[in-house]
């Protein structure tokens, strides 16, 4: 990964968060939007996007970018305004939603492609995040209102 790719990934994710807060009517953070970004966090973001179906620990993620787990967690949280675990779960659940809406995959296959080995755990986490079960999204009963539901933090 080049420095430019990694830095762009960090800034893209920060901008995405700001746009989400604006669309929800939330206040913007008082921290400056563009701070010095660490390219290792950018590489971590790219790695996560490419490996969402794989199960990996924060320690393994940190090792991939050459940091200790505690330093990685600190830098990640500072730059992304969410912990590595929160970020990874958000990415996985958002991908799951898209797969449920855009494909005919079985719910168990969606869970597996999003890094969840247990369909019941996946279903519970999805319901906690979106407020509806994956089966409701699949059947269309959650409909278009789902994407406008607030996401818990």
N, CA and C atoms as a LAMMPS dump frame, in Angstrom:
ITEM: TIMESTEP
0
ITEM: NUMBER OF ATOMS
459
ITEM: BOX BOUNDS ff ff ff
-5.0000000000000000e+02 5.0000000000000000e+02
-5.0000000000000000e+02 5.0000000000000000e+02
-5.0000000000000000e+02 5.0000000000000000e+02
ITEM: ATOMS id mol type element x y z
1 1 1 N 0.845 -1.185 0
2 1 2 C 0 0 0
3 1 3 C 0.885 1.24 0
4 2 1 N 0.478 2.217 -0.751
5 2 2 C 1.233 3.463 -0.749
6 2 3 C 0.731 4.358 0.367
7 3 1 N 1.534 5.337 0.724
8 3 2 C 1.125 6.299 1.737
9 3 3 C -0.154 6.996 1.292
10 4 1 N -0.243 7.345 0.02
11 4 2 C -1.417 8.043 -0.491
12 4 3 C -2.682 7.195 -0.324
13 5 1 N -2.62 5.9 -0.666
14 5 2 C -3.787 5.018 -0.528
15 5 3 C -4.229 4.921 0.934
16 6 1 N -3.272 4.748 1.814
17 6 2 C -3.584 4.605 3.23
18 6 3 C -4.165 5.897 3.798
19 7 1 N -3.564 7.007 3.473
20 7 2 C -4.05 8.3 3.961
21 7 3 C -5.434 8.59 3.408
22 8 1 N -5.66 8.289 2.154
23 8 2 C -6.962 8.501 1.533
24 8 3 C -8.023 7.666 2.229
25 9 1 N -7.695 6.435 2.587
26 9 2 C -8.655 5.562 3.264
27 9 3 C -9.076 6.157 4.608
28 10 1 N -8.132 6.669 5.377
29 10 2 C -8.454 7.275 6.674
30 10 3 C -9.368 8.476 6.478
31 11 1 N -9.02 9.352 5.554
32 11 2 C -9.808 10.561 5.333
33 11 3 C -11.193 10.227 4.777
34 12 1 N -11.281 9.22 3.917
35 12 2 C -12.577 8.811 3.384
36 12 3 C -13.491 8.342 4.506
37 13 1 N -12.974 7.531 5.412
38 13 2 C -13.795 7.032 6.511
39 13 3 C -14.205 8.144 7.473
40 14 1 N -13.345 9.11 7.69
41 14 2 C -13.712 10.247 8.545
42 14 3 C -14.802 11.078 7.874
43 15 1 N -14.675 11.321 6.576
44 15 2 C -15.68 12.08 5.843
45 15 3 C -17.013 11.341 5.855
46 16 1 N -16.972 10.036 5.681
47 16 2 C -18.184 9.223 5.727
48 16 3 C -18.897 9.389 7.073
49 17 1 N -18.147 9.39 8.158
50 17 2 C -18.725 9.577 9.483
51 17 3 C -19.352 10.951 9.646
52 18 1 N -18.71 11.962 9.125
53 18 2 C -19.238 13.329 9.208
54 18 3 C -20.535 13.439 8.412
55 19 1 N -20.549 12.875 7.209
56 19 2 C -21.76 12.922 6.391
57 19 3 C -22.902 12.167 7.058
58 20 1 N -22.595 11.063 7.696
59 20 2 C -23.624 10.303 8.407
60 20 3 C -24.195 11.125 9.555
61 21 1 N -23.32 11.782 10.338
62 21 2 C -23.794 12.618 11.444
63 21 3 C -24.629 13.785 10.936
64 22 1 N -24.224 14.382 9.842
65 22 2 C -25.002 15.483 9.267
66 22 3 C -26.373 15.001 8.801
67 23 1 N -26.423 13.832 8.175
68 23 2 C -27.706 13.327 7.686
69 23 3 C -28.642 12.971 8.83
70 24 1 N -28.081 12.64 9.99
71 24 2 C -28.895 12.306 11.156
72 24 3 C -29.211 13.549 11.988
73 25 1 N -28.685 14.71 11.578
74 25 2 C -28.924 15.94 12.316
75 25 3 C -28.054 16.07 13.551
76 26 1 N -27.015 15.26 13.656
77 26 2 C -26.118 15.312 14.812
78 26 3 C -25.104 16.435 14.637
79 27 1 N -24.576 16.858 15.75
80 27 2 C -23.549 17.901 15.722
81 27 3 C -22.235 17.315 15.236
82 28 1 N -21.441 18.144 14.618
83 28 2 C -20.116 17.723 14.183
84 28 3 C -19.165 17.703 15.371
85 29 1 N -18.133 16.864 15.3
86 29 2 C -17.175 16.837 16.395
87 29 3 C -16.399 18.144 16.461
88 30 1 N -15.953 18.481 17.668
89 30 2 C -15.189 19.712 17.827
90 30 3 C -13.736 19.536 17.414
91 31 1 N -13.294 18.278 17.326
92 31 2 C -11.942 18 16.858
93 31 3 C -11.833 18.388 15.392
94 32 1 N -10.677 18.858 14.957
95 32 2 C -10.53 19.156 13.538
96 32 3 C -10.76 17.888 12.703
97 33 1 N -11.37 18.071 11.55
98 33 2 C -11.698 16.935 10.692
99 33 3 C -10.446 16.282 10.145
100 34 1 N -9.515 17.077 9.69
101 34 2 C -8.305 16.523 9.102
102 34 3 C -7.15 16.741 10.069
103 35 1 N -6.744 15.66 10.675
104 35 2 C -5.563 15.718 11.522
105 35 3 C -4.507 14.87 10.839
106 36 1 N -3.348 14.838 11.41
107 36 2 C -2.277 14.033 10.843
108 36 3 C -2.712 12.58 10.886
109 37 1 N -2.784 11.941 9.74
110 37 2 C -3.217 10.552 9.708
111 37 3 C -2.011 9.627 9.617
112 38 1 N -2.136 8.5 10.28
113 38 2 C -1.083 7.5 10.28
114 38 3 C -1.364 6.52 9.151
115 39 1 N -0.426 6.342 8.227
116 39 2 C -0.667 5.452 7.097
117 39 3 C -0.918 4 7.518
118 40 1 N -0.457 3.629 8.7
119 40 2 C -0.705 2.256 9.169
120 40 3 C -2.19 2.038 9.425
121 41 1 N -2.877 3.073 9.887
122 41 2 C -4.323 2.954 10.098
123 41 3 C -5.022 2.858 8.742
124 42 1 N -4.545 3.593 7.782
125 42 2 C -5.087 3.481 6.426
126 42 3 C -4.918 2.075 5.868
127 43 1 N -3.729 1.478 6.085
128 43 2 C -3.503 0.096 5.632
129 43 3 C -4.434 -0.864 6.363
130 44 1 N -4.674 -0.583 7.649
131 44 2 C -5.581 -1.43 8.432
132 44 3 C -7 -1.354 7.885
133 45 1 N -7.442 -0.167 7.479
134 45 2 C -8.782 0 6.91
135 45 3 C -8.924 -0.785 5.616
136 46 1 N -7.91 -0.706 4.78
137 46 2 C -7.929 -1.43 3.512
138 46 3 C -7.943 -2.936 3.78
139 47 1 N -7.123 -3.375 4.726
140 47 2 C -7.07 -4.794 5.09
141 47 3 C -8.441 -5.282 5.568
142 48 1 N -9.094 -4.494 6.414
143 48 2 C -10.401 -4.888 6.94
144 48 3 C -11.418 -5.017 5.816
145 49 1 N -11.439 -4.05 4.902
146 49 2 C -12.382 -4.096 3.786
147 49 3 C -12.189 -5.349 2.94
148 50 1 N -10.946 -5.714 2.719
149 50 2 C -10.643 -6.866 1.862
150 50 3 C -10.841 -8.203 2.566
151 51 1 N -10.9 -8.201 3.894
152 51 2 C -10.94 -9.453 4.645
153 51 3 C -12.128 -9.577 5.59
154 52 1 N -13.244 -8.933 5.266
155 52 2 C -14.401 -8.96 6.159
156 52 3 C -14.927 -10.369 6.411
157 53 1 N -14.749 -11.262 5.476
158 53 2 C -15.26 -12.626 5.667
159 53 3 C -14.347 -13.454 6.563
160 54 1 N -13.145 -12.975 6.804
161 54 2 C -12.189 -13.703 7.645
162 54 3 C -12.344 -13.294 9.1
163 55 1 N -12.116 -14.239 9.973
164 55 2 C -12.129 -13.924 11.403
165 55 3 C -10.701 -13.602 11.819
166 56 1 N -10.501 -12.435 12.423
167 56 2 C -9.185 -12.066 12.933
168 56 3 C -9.348 -11.206 14.169
169 57 1 N -8.369 -11.278 15.033
170 57 2 C -8.403 -10.527 16.281
171 57 3 C -7.806 -9.137 16.065
172 58 1 N -8.034 -8.267 17.02
173 58 2 C -7.42 -6.937 16.967
174 58 3 C -5.9 -7.083 17.02
175 59 1 N -5.421 -8.047 17.786
176 59 2 C -3.979 -8.287 17.855
177 59 3 C -3.394 -8.686 16.51
178 60 1 N -4.091 -9.54 15.782
179 60 2 C -3.626 -9.946 14.446
180 60 3 C -3.7 -8.771 13.471
181 61 1 N -4.738 -7.97 13.604
182 61 2 C -4.897 -6.778 12.765
183 61 3 C -3.749 -5.811 13.022
184 62 1 N -3.427 -5.622 14.303
185 62 2 C -2.329 -4.728 14.683
186 62 3 C -0.999 -5.248 14.155
187 63 1 N -0.811 -6.549 14.277
188 63 2 C 0.429 -7.167 13.814
189 63 3 C 0.6 -6.97 12.31
190 64 1 N -0.493 -7.031 11.565
191 64 2 C -0.444 -6.843 10.119
192 64 3 C 0.165 -5.485 9.753
193 65 1 N -0.134 -4.455 10.539
194 65 2 C 0.386 -3.116 10.241
195 65 3 C 1.625 -2.774 11.064
196 66 1 N 2.132 -3.732 11.831
197 66 2 C 3.386 -3.525 12.551
198 66 3 C 3.281 -2.756 13.846
199 67 1 N 2.148 -2.88 14.539
200 67 2 C 1.962 -2.185 15.813
201 67 3 C 1.584 -3.179 16.897
202 68 1 N 1.815 -2.772 18.15
203 68 2 C 1.298 -3.576 19.259
204 68 3 C -0.217 -3.391 19.29
205 69 1 N -0.905 -4.316 19.915
206 69 2 C -2.363 -4.224 19.976
207 69 3 C -2.823 -2.952 20.677
208 70 1 N -2.155 -2.599 21.777
209 70 2 C -2.592 -1.408 22.518
210 70 3 C -2.315 -0.129 21.729
211 71 1 N -1.16 -0.04 21.074
212 71 2 C -0.845 1.162 20.281
213 71 3 C -1.787 1.281 19.085
214 72 1 N -2.05 0.15 18.44
215 72 2 C -2.974 0.124 17.315
216 72 3 C -4.358 0.594 17.752
217 73 1 N -4.852 0.056 18.853
218 73 2 C -6.183 0.433 19.342
219 73 3 C -6.247 1.924 19.649
220 74 1 N -5.196 2.437 20.278
221 74 2 C -5.154 3.86 20.617
222 74 3 C -5.165 4.725 19.353
223 75 1 N -4.26 4.442 18.406
224 75 2 C -4.191 5.231 17.171
225 75 3 C -5.488 5.124 16.371
226 76 1 N -6.008 3.912 16.274
227 76 2 C -7.228 3.688 15.504
228 76 3 C -8.38 4.504 16.086
229 77 1 N -8.574 4.405 17.381
230 77 2 C -9.668 5.117 18.041
231 77 3 C -9.493 6.624 17.901
232 78 1 N -8.271 7.091 18.026
233 78 2 C -7.991 8.523 17.898
234 78 3 C -8.331 9.03 16.497
235 79 1 N -7.974 8.263 15.481
236 79 2 C -8.17 8.716 14.109
237 79 3 C -9.554 8.407 13.547
238 80 1 N -10.189 7.347 14.037
239 80 2 C -11.463 6.916 13.451
240 80 3 C -12.673 7.239 14.33
241 81 1 N -12.439 7.682 15.545
242 81 2 C -13.523 7.986 16.489
243 81 3 C -14.406 6.785 16.794
244 82 1 N -13.869 5.598 16.671
245 82 2 C -14.507 4.356 17.09
246 82 3 C -13.403 3.336 17.301
247 83 1 N -13.651 2.364 18.154
248 83 2 C -12.637 1.354 18.419
249 83 3 C -12.501 0.429 17.218
250 84 1 N -11.398 -0.303 17.126
251 84 2 C -11.261 -1.26 16.028
252 84 3 C -12.402 -2.279 16.005
253 85 1 N -12.824 -2.753 17.16
254 85 2 C -13.907 -3.736 17.231
255 85 3 C -15.214 -3.126 16.736
256 86 1 N -15.519 -1.906 17.161
257 86 2 C -16.739 -1.228 16.702
258 86 3 C -16.715 -1.033 15.189
259 87 1 N -15.569 -0.618 14.685
260 87 2 C -15.435 -0.37 13.248
261 87 3 C -15.643 -1.644 12.453
262 88 1 N -14.984 -2.708 12.867
263 88 2 C -15.076 -3.976 12.148
264 88 3 C -16.509 -4.506 12.167
265 89 1 N -17.165 -4.428 13.311
266 89 2 C -18.538 -4.91 13.38
267 89 3 C -19.467 -4.053 12.517
268 90 1 N -19.268 -2.743 12.521
269 90 2 C -20.091 -1.861 11.685
270 90 3 C -19.92 -2.222 10.213
271 91 1 N -18.67 -2.413 9.776
272 91 2 C -18.423 -2.785 8.381
273 91 3 C -19.108 -4.099 8.033
274 92 1 N -18.99 -5.075 8.924
275 92 2 C -19.574 -6.392 8.667
276 92 3 C -21.095 -6.327 8.601
277 93 1 N -21.705 -5.591 9.505
278 93 2 C -23.165 -5.515 9.521
279 93 3 C -23.697 -4.698 8.345
280 94 1 N -22.974 -3.666 7.948
281 94 2 C -23.4 -2.892 6.777
282 94 3 C -23.28 -3.729 5.51
283 95 1 N -22.223 -4.541 5.406
284 95 2 C -22.101 -5.444 4.26
285 95 3 C -23.224 -6.475 4.292
286 96 1 N -23.534 -6.982 5.477
287 96 2 C -24.613 -7.964 5.606
288 96 3 C -25.927 -7.367 5.107
289 97 1 N -26.205 -6.137 5.493
290 97 2 C -27.432 -5.487 5.031
291 97 3 C -27.469 -5.427 3.509
292 98 1 N -26.359 -4.981 2.904
293 98 2 C -26.315 -4.887 1.442
294 98 3 C -26.511 -6.261 0.792
295 99 1 N -25.889 -7.293 1.353
296 99 2 C -26.057 -8.641 0.801
297 99 3 C -27.491 -9.13 0.935
298 100 1 N -28.123 -8.819 2.044
299 100 2 C -29.511 -9.232 2.238
300 100 3 C -30.444 -8.565 1.226
301 101 1 N -30.174 -7.306 0.929
302 101 2 C -31.025 -6.547 0.025
303 101 3 C -30.711 -6.856 -1.441
304 102 1 N -29.434 -7.046 -1.756
305 102 2 C -29.017 -7.123 -3.157
306 102 3 C -28.813 -8.534 -3.699
307 103 1 N -28.839 -9.556 -2.842
308 103 2 C -28.608 -10.919 -3.311
309 103 3 C -29.708 -11.849 -2.816
310 104 1 N -29.652 -13.076 -3.274
311 104 2 C -30.579 -14.114 -2.814
312 104 3 C -29.868 -15.117 -1.906
313 105 1 N -28.726 -14.732 -1.367
314 105 2 C -27.992 -15.629 -0.476
315 105 3 C -28.842 -15.952 0.752
316 106 1 N -28.687 -17.175 1.253
317 106 2 C -29.352 -17.542 2.499
318 106 3 C -28.728 -16.731 3.63
319 107 1 N -29.484 -16.542 4.697
320 107 2 C -29.003 -15.724 5.813
321 107 3 C -27.719 -16.315 6.399
322 108 1 N -27.624 -17.624 6.464
323 108 2 C -26.395 -18.262 6.947
324 108 3 C -25.2 -17.973 6.061
325 109 1 N -25.427 -17.9 4.742
326 109 2 C -24.348 -17.576 3.806
327 109 3 C -23.918 -16.118 3.97
328 110 1 N -24.899 -15.243 4.19
329 110 2 C -24.583 -13.831 4.432
330 110 3 C -23.732 -13.713 5.696
331 111 1 N -24.156 -14.403 6.748
332 111 2 C -23.405 -14.373 8.008
333 111 3 C -21.965 -14.818 7.774
334 112 1 N -21.798 -15.913 7.067
335 112 2 C -20.459 -16.445 6.795
336 112 3 C -19.613 -15.47 5.978
337 113 1 N -20.201 -14.864 4.961
338 113 2 C -19.456 -13.916 4.119
339 113 3 C -19.086 -12.634 4.865
340 114 1 N -19.736 -12.415 5.991
341 114 2 C -19.452 -11.21 6.781
342 114 3 C -18.635 -11.534 8.037
343 115 1 N -18.098 -12.739 8.109
344 115 2 C -17.192 -13.092 9.196
345 115 3 C -17.846 -13.643 10.444
346 116 1 N -19.108 -14.034 10.367
347 116 2 C -19.81 -14.597 11.527
348 116 3 C -19.941 -16.107 11.342
349 117 1 N -19.394 -16.882 12.262
350 117 2 C -19.453 -18.333 12.185
351 117 3 C -20.78 -18.873 12.69
352 118 1 N -21.455 -18.119 13.551
353 118 2 C -22.691 -18.572 14.176
354 118 3 C -23.855 -17.698 13.689
355 119 1 N -24.809 -18.311 13.013
356 119 2 C -25.929 -17.565 12.441
357 119 3 C -26.787 -16.899 13.517
358 120 1 N -26.924 -17.546 14.679
359 120 2 C -27.737 -16.97 15.75
360 120 3 C -27.066 -15.729 16.337
361 121 1 N -25.754 -15.811 16.522
362 121 2 C -25.012 -14.643 17.008
363 121 3 C -25.126 -13.499 15.991
364 122 1 N -24.949 -13.835 14.721
365 122 2 C -25.083 -12.827 13.656
366 122 3 C -26.461 -12.175 13.697
367 123 1 N -27.49 -12.979 13.776
368 123 2 C -28.859 -12.468 13.785
369 123 3 C -29.099 -11.544 14.978
370 124 1 N -28.582 -11.93 16.136
371 124 2 C -28.735 -11.091 17.334
372 124 3 C -27.985 -9.771 17.199
373 125 1 N -26.751 -9.806 16.701
374 125 2 C -25.963 -8.577 16.536
375 125 3 C -26.617 -7.664 15.492
376 126 1 N -27.115 -8.265 14.404
377 126 2 C -27.786 -7.497 13.357
378 126 3 C -29.016 -6.806 13.934
379 127 1 N -29.815 -7.541 14.685
380 127 2 C -31.033 -6.989 15.287
381 127 3 C -30.696 -5.895 16.289
382 128 1 N -29.62 -6.072 17.032
383 128 2 C -29.215 -5.051 18.001
384 128 3 C -28.767 -3.778 17.28
385 129 1 N -28.098 -3.928 16.157
386 129 2 C -27.569 -2.786 15.404
387 129 3 C -28.662 -2.057 14.63
388 130 1 N -29.504 -2.805 13.908
389 130 2 C -30.513 -2.198 13.045
390 130 3 C -31.912 -2.133 13.653
391 131 1 N -32.155 -2.912 14.691
392 131 2 C -33.483 -2.914 15.293
393 131 3 C -34.462 -3.871 14.647
394 132 1 N -34.01 -4.63 13.667
395 132 2 C -34.822 -5.664 13.013
396 132 3 C -33.94 -6.871 12.724
397 133 1 N -34.55 -8.015 12.597
398 133 2 C -33.827 -9.248 12.29
399 133 3 C -33.476 -9.306 10.8
400 134 1 N -32.416 -10.024 10.45
401 134 2 C -32.062 -10.171 9.027
402 134 3 C -33.211 -10.745 8.199
403 135 1 N -33.997 -11.634 8.78
404 135 2 C -35.119 -12.227 8.044
405 135 3 C -36.15 -11.173 7.655
406 136 1 N -36.315 -10.125 8.472
407 136 2 C -37.248 -9.046 8.14
408 136 3 C -36.737 -8.24 6.955
409 137 1 N -35.433 -8.043 6.896
410 137 2 C -34.845 -7.331 5.763
411 137 3 C -35.001 -8.183 4.511
412 138 1 N -34.704 -9.455 4.633
413 138 2 C -34.797 -10.367 3.493
414 138 3 C -36.222 -10.436 2.96
415 139 1 N -37.201 -10.483 3.836
416 139 2 C -38.594 -10.602 3.389
417 139 3 C -39.146 -9.273 2.891
418 140 1 N -38.428 -8.191 3.168
419 140 2 C -38.883 -6.881 2.724
420 140 3 C -39.792 -6.194 3.722
421 141 1 N -40.09 -6.839 4.845
422 141 2 C -41.008 -6.22 5.809
423 141 3 C -40.381 -5.018 6.511
424 142 1 N -39.051 -4.955 6.528
425 142 2 C -38.394 -3.78 7.107
426 142 3 C -38.37 -2.65 6.089
427 143 1 N -38.397 -3.042 4.82
428 143 2 C -38.518 -2.091 3.722
429 143 3 C -37.467 -1.008 3.695
430 144 1 N -37.851 0.104 3.101
431 144 2 C -36.921 1.206 2.889
432 144 3 C -36.609 1.973 4.166
433 145 1 N -37.441 1.844 5.179
434 145 2 C -37.221 2.615 6.399
435 145 3 C -35.981 2.171 7.155
436 146 1 N -35.481 0.967 6.865
437 146 2 C -34.367 0.419 7.619
438 146 3 C -33.134 1.317 7.581
439 147 1 N -32.748 1.799 6.424
440 147 2 C -31.517 2.584 6.33
441 147 3 C -31.623 3.914 7.063
442 148 1 N -32.83 4.373 7.382
443 148 2 C -32.961 5.628 8.1
444 148 3 C -33.011 5.431 9.614
445 149 1 N -33.027 4.186 10.072
446 149 2 C -33.048 3.942 11.507
447 149 3 C -31.736 4.371 12.133
448 150 1 N -31.76 4.955 13.304
449 150 2 C -30.504 5.319 13.962
450 150 3 C -29.735 4.067 14.353
451 151 1 N -28.44 4.154 14.248
452 151 2 C -27.581 3.038 14.609
453 151 3 C -27.068 3.27 16.023
454 152 1 N -27.185 2.251 16.88
455 152 2 C -26.729 2.429 18.27
456 152 3 C -25.22 2.635 18.335
457 153 1 N -24.802 3.373 19.302
458 153 2 C -23.362 3.609 19.543
459 153 3 C -23.033 3.295 20.969
